Amino acid sequence: MGKLVQVNTTTIVSPSATVTLTGIDTDDVYMVTYSNVSFSGAGELFMQVTSGSPATPVTSTTYNEARIGLFADTTYQRTGGNQNKIGMSSGIADTTTGSSTSAIIYLYNFNNSSEYNFGIYNTIYRDTLNRSRGFSGGFYQRTAQATNGVHFLNASSVNFTSGTFTLYKVL
């Protein structure tokens, strides 16, 4: 691994409920970054994988995840479980409070229909009380299927108001 090739990027220029990045079409490792992401109200950033054409989020209860939260103001937090989406960061508010989030996510086996896809991630964010927070974690999809991208959403039905999301192929 020594070279990144940009596959897809989206920059929020007007409020949007979701962001989808597609272009995974080989068995290579992929990396997703997002930076300076904020919302029109308080919420939590989630991710799902996409499949099909057009790319559709996989919303069935097939994701297992585990993460540890590292917080500047209190003790750590361990969370995990299985649900229909992967939690990336929580307590993020609108841009008026100065809170935002950024992350790096590595994706493995996403184009392989005979293996579970999985990923690892690190996030950093400022929450609604302007506290520094971060998560390190991993996930896997409990169904072996070829997937072609990732889909980001907020659980609170608020819009993305800023941020840049980019998908890279790692060579």
N, C-alpha and C positions, 0 to 999 in steps of 0.2 A: 504494500500500500504506500504509494508515494505521490499519486496524482489525483486531483479532483476534476471531474468534467461536469460542468453545470448542465442539468437536464431540463429543469423547469423552475421558474421563479414567479412569485406574485407579490406585488407591493400594494397594500391597502391604500387606495386614494379616495374612496367613498365608503360609507358604512356597509358592512357585509356580514351576513349571518354565519357563513361558513367559508372555508378556504380548502380547495382540493388541489393537490399536486400529483400529476400522473407522469408516466414515462419510464417506469420500471419494466424492462423488457429483456433483461439478461440475468444470468445467475450471479452477477457481481454483487459485491457489498455496495449498499447505497447509504448516503448520509443526508439527513434533513437538518436544516438550521432554521430557526426563526429568531427574530430580534426586534426589540422595542415594540412588542405586541401589547396593545391595551384595548379596552372595551368601552362601550357606552354606559356601562353600569357594572356593579360588582358581579363577579362570576368566577368560574373555574374553567380552565382550558382542557379539553379532551381531544383525543385522537382516535380514529378508526382507520382500518385499511380499506382499500377500494379494489373492486374486481369488475370485470366485464367491460363492454363497450356499448354505450358510454360508461365511464367509470362510476360505479355506485358504491356508497359506503356499505361495508359488511356490518349489519346492526344486530345480528343474532348474538346470544350470550356465549361467545366463544373465546373471549380474551382472559387470560390469567395474567396478573401483574403483581409485582412486589416492589416496594420502594422505601427508602429511608429519607426522612425530612431532616434537613440540617438548618437550624434556626439561630439567628444571631441573638435573640432575646430570651430563649428558653431552651429546654432540653430537646433532644432529637425525638422523632416520631417514626414508628414503623407502621406501614399500612400495606394492604394487599387484598387480593380476592379475585373473583371472576365476575365479569359484568359485560355489558354490550359496548363499552368504550374504555379507553385507557386514560387515566387521570395524569395530566402533565404538570399543572400548577393550580393553586387555589388562592382565593382571597384577592384577586386582581380587580382593580376598579378602573374608573375612567381616567383619561389623561389629566384631568384637573387635579387629581390627587398625586400625580407623579408616579403612579404605580404602573409597572409594565413587566414583561417577562421575555426571556431569551432562552434558547436551548440548542443542544446538539443531540441528534438521535441517529444511531447506527442501525441499519436494517439488514437482516440476513435471511436468505432462502425465500425472498419475496416472489421470485419468478418460478419457483420450483413447486410443481403440483403434487409431488410425492413426499414432501417434508413440511413440518410445521414451520411457519415463518416466525421470527422472533426479533427482538431489538433491545438495545440498551440506550439509556438516555441520562443526560444531566441537564437540569434546569436551574435557572436563577431568576428570582423575581422580588419585587417590592410589593408588599400586600397593601390592603386598604388603610392600614395604620402606619405606612411607610417603613415597615420593618423588612430587613433583608432575610430572604428565605431561599432554600434550594432543595431540590430532590435529586437523588441518584436512584435509578431503578431499572427494571427490565420487564419485558412482557413476552408472551407468545400467544399465537392464535391456535386454539385446540383443534382446528380443522385443517388438514393438509389441503391447500389449494393455491394455485398461482394467483398472485395479486399484482396490481399494476400501479399502486400509489398509496397516498395517505390523505385523510380528510380531517380537518380541524373544525371544532365547534365549541360553543359555550353552553353549559348546562342551564343557564338562566335566561335563555331567549333574549340575550342582548347582542348587539352587533360588535364586530371588530371595528375599531376606529383608526388603528395605525398598526404598522408592522410590515416586515418583509419575511416571506417564507420561501426557502430555496431547497430544491432537490438536486443532489450531486451523485454521480456514479464514482465510486472509489476504485482506481486502477492500481 
